[in-house]
Amino acid sequence: MSVGFDYDNTGARPAGAVMRALSALLPGVGAVREQTEPYAAAWRRSNDKALAADGPLWVAIGDSMTQGIGASAPDRGWVGQLADHLADAGRPHRVVNLSVTGARVQDALDQQLPALRDLVAMGQVPDLVTVVIGSNDVVSPRLRAGLTDRFTQLLDGLPDGAVVANLPNPHREARRVSALLREREREGRLVVADMRAHGPRSWRGKLAADKFHPNDAGYAGMARVFDLALGLEEVR
């Protein structure tokens, strides 16, 4: 990777007891979980190549969905599919993917935002920053507390014009995050990728073997939400 930038897409937090038990009991869960290390390694190699190349830079912040866990290959997640759409529209970008499987908003604050700042300090200033994170927080009663405050800190660290996905989860805290994002959008500080309004209406046939992460078709639906946010497609 470029001199002065050494980033690992592998999370430091081990899988919890529930996930280990599910992996042992349900083959689909174990099979998808086994993608974690190879997908992280693939993105590290891809990041190396991106930083050695020229052209507009896209930095992706997120969790397992930005890694593409559940897809048939790392570049068949929503990031890879959106990269293809941008290229087809004459807007190709180099992609540096900072996502980490299992990441929570606090992990983005502690690991991914500092990496973004390091890139900027190196002269690798992104033309596009995207964020998909928070699902691992909102599904945990313990982590929901303070989620909106942590999300506010995250947004404060992003450059103006970042494209940030809201959380389709119906929980009250997810709705609060969506309201925060809409307020920032009205202020002209970010663009909302509206998963609540434009994400897949049904996930039937769009989930990986673990019945949690999207498969290629599910990620296509997520990529479309970013197509809409970036003006690559009009709302119908």
C-alpha positions in Angstrom: 0.0 0.0 0.0 1.1 3.6 -0.3 3.9 4.6 2.0 2.6 5.7 5.4 -0.7 3.9 5.1 -1.1 0.4 6.6 -4.7 -0.7 7.1 -6.2 -4.0 8.0 -9.8 -4.8 7.1 -9.9 -7.6 9.7 -11.7 -6.8 12.9 -10.1 -7.3 16.3 -13.3 -8.5 18.0 -13.7 -12.3 17.9 -17.1 -13.8 17.1 -19.4 -14.1 20.1 -20.6 -17.3 21.7 -24.0 -17.1 19.9 -22.4 -16.7 16.5 -20.0 -19.6 17.2 -22.9 -21.8 18.3 -25.0 -20.9 15.2 -22.0 -21.6 12.9 -21.7 -25.0 14.4 -25.4 -25.8 14.2 -26.3 -24.2 10.9 -24.1 -24.9 7.9 -25.2 -21.7 6.1 -24.1 -19.5 8.9 -20.7 -21.1 9.1 -20.2 -21.0 5.3 -20.9 -17.2 5.2 -18.8 -16.6 8.3 -15.9 -18.3 6.5 -15.9 -15.5 4.0 -14.7 -13.0 6.6 -10.9 -13.4 6.4 -10.6 -14.0 2.6 -12.9 -11.0 1.8 -10.9 -8.7 4.2 -7.7 -9.9 2.5 -9.1 -9.3 -0.9 -10.1 -5.7 -0.1 -6.7 -5.0 1.4 -5.1 -6.1 -1.9 -7.6 -4.1 -3.9 -6.9 -1.0 -1.7 -3.2 -1.4 -2.4 -3.9 -1.3 -6.2 -6.3 1.6 -5.8 -3.8 3.8 -3.9 -1.1 3.1 -6.5 -3.4 4.2 -9.3 -4.7 7.6 -10.5 -8.2 9.0 -10.8 -11.1 10.0 -8.5 -11.1 8.2 -5.2 -14.0 6.7 -3.4 -13.6 5.7 0.3 -16.1 3.3 1.7 -16.8 3.1 5.5 -18.9 0.3 6.9 -19.4 -3.2 8.3 -19.9 -6.6 6.7 -22.3 -5.3 4.1 -19.7 -3.0 2.7 -17.3 -5.9 2.7 -19.8 -7.8 0.6 -20.2 -10.7 3.0 -22.8 -13.1 1.6 -22.1 -12.2 -2.0 -20.5 -14.7 -4.4 -17.2 -12.6 -4.4 -16.0 -9.5 -2.6 -16.7 -7.3 -5.6 -20.3 -8.6 -6.0 -21.4 -6.8 -2.9 -23.0 -3.4 -3.3 -19.6 -1.6 -3.4 -18.4 -3.6 -6.4 -21.8 -3.4 -8.2 -21.9 0.4 -7.6 -18.4 0.7 -8.8 -19.5 -0.9 -12.1 -22.4 1.4 -12.4 -20.2 4.5 -11.9 -17.8 3.2 -14.5 -20.6 2.5 -16.9 -21.9 6.1 -16.4 -18.4 7.5 -17.3 -17.6 8.2 -13.6 -15.0 5.5 -12.7 -13.5 5.6 -9.2 -10.6 4.0 -7.4 -12.1 2.3 -4.4 -10.5 2.2 -0.9 -12.7 0.1 1.3 -12.1 0.6 5.0 -15.0 -1.6 6.1 -14.6 -4.3 8.8 -17.0 -7.2 9.3 -18.7 -6.8 12.6 -18.0 -3.1 12.9 -20.1 -0.9 15.0 -20.4 2.9 14.9 -17.8 3.2 17.6 -15.4 1.1 15.5 -15.8 3.5 12.6 -15.0 6.3 15.0 -11.9 4.5 16.4 -10.5 2.9 13.3 -12.1 3.9 10.0 -12.4 7.7 10.4 -8.7 8.0 11.5 -7.7 6.0 8.4 -9.7 8.4 6.3 -7.9 11.3 7.9 -4.6 9.5 7.2 -5.5 9.2 3.5 -6.3 12.9 3.3 -3.0 13.8 5.0 -1.2 11.7 2.4 -2.9 13.7 -0.4 -5.4 10.9 -1.2 -8.4 13.2 -0.9 -11.6 11.3 -1.8 -14.1 12.6 -4.3 -16.7 10.3 -2.8 -17.2 8.9 0.8 -20.0 6.4 1.5 -21.1 5.1 4.9 -23.2 2.0 5.7 -23.0 1.2 9.4 -25.2 0.9 12.5 -27.0 -2.4 11.9 -24.8 -4.2 14.5 -25.6 -1.5 17.0 -29.4 -1.3 16.5 -29.9 -5.1 16.8 -28.4 -5.0 20.3 -30.3 -3.5 23.2 -27.1 -2.7 24.9 -25.6 -0.9 21.9 -28.7 1.0 21.1 -28.1 3.3 24.0 -26.3 6.4 22.7 -26.4 5.3 19.1 -27.6 8.7 17.9 -24.9 10.4 19.8 -22.2 8.1 18.3 -23.7 8.6 14.8 -23.5 12.4 15.4 -19.8 12.1 16.1 -19.3 10.0 13.0 -21.1 12.5 10.8 -19.1 15.4 12.3 -15.9 13.6 11.1 -17.1 13.1 7.5 -16.4 15.6 4.6 -19.3 17.5 3.3 -21.2 15.6 0.6 -20.6 12.2 2.0 -23.4 9.7 1.1 -24.7 8.0 4.2 -27.2 5.2 4.4 -30.0 5.2 6.9 -31.1 2.2 8.9 -34.2 0.3 7.6 -34.6 -1.3 11.1 -38.0 -0.2 12.6 -36.6 0.4 16.0 -37.0 3.9 17.5 -33.2 4.5 17.6 -32.9 3.7 13.9 -35.7 6.2 13.2 -33.8 8.8 15.3 -30.7 8.2 13.2 -32.7 8.7 10.0 -34.1 12.0 11.3 -30.5 13.1 12.1 -29.4 12.3 8.6 -32.4 14.1 7.0 -31.5 17.2 9.1 -27.9 17.1 7.9 -29.1 16.6 4.4 -31.3 19.7 4.6 -28.3 21.6 5.8 -26.4 20.5 2.7 -23.8 18.6 4.6 -24.5 15.1 3.3 -26.6 13.0 1.0 -28.9 10.3 2.3 -28.9 6.9 0.7 -32.5 6.1 1.7 -32.6 2.4 2.5 -35.9 2.8 4.3 -37.7 4.3 1.2 -35.8 2.7 -1.7 -34.3 -0.5 -0.4 -35.7 -3.9 -1.4 -39.4 -4.3 -0.5 -38.9 -8.0 -0.1 -35.8 -10.0 0.7 -37.2 -13.2 -0.7 -34.5 -14.8 -2.8 -32.1 -12.0 -1.9 -30.4 -13.4 1.2 -27.2 -15.5 1.6 -27.1 -18.9 3.1 -27.1 -17.4 6.7 -30.5 -15.7 6.0 -29.0 -12.5 7.3 -26.6 -11.0 4.8 -27.6 -10.2 1.3 -26.6 -12.3 -1.7 -25.7 -10.8 -5.1 -29.3 -9.9 -5.8 -29.8 -8.3 -2.4 -26.7 -6.3 -2.9 -28.0 -5.2 -6.3 -30.9 -3.7 -4.4 -28.6 -1.8 -2.1 -26.5 -0.6 -5.0 -29.6 0.8 -6.6 -30.2 3.0 -3.5 -26.8 4.5 -4.0 -27.5 4.9 -7.7 -30.5 7.0 -6.7 -28.5 9.0 -4.2 -25.7 9.7 -6.7 -28.1 10.6 -9.6 -27.2 7.5 -11.7 -30.9 6.6 -11.7 -34.1 8.5 -11.2 -36.7 7.6 -8.6 -39.6 5.7 -10.1 
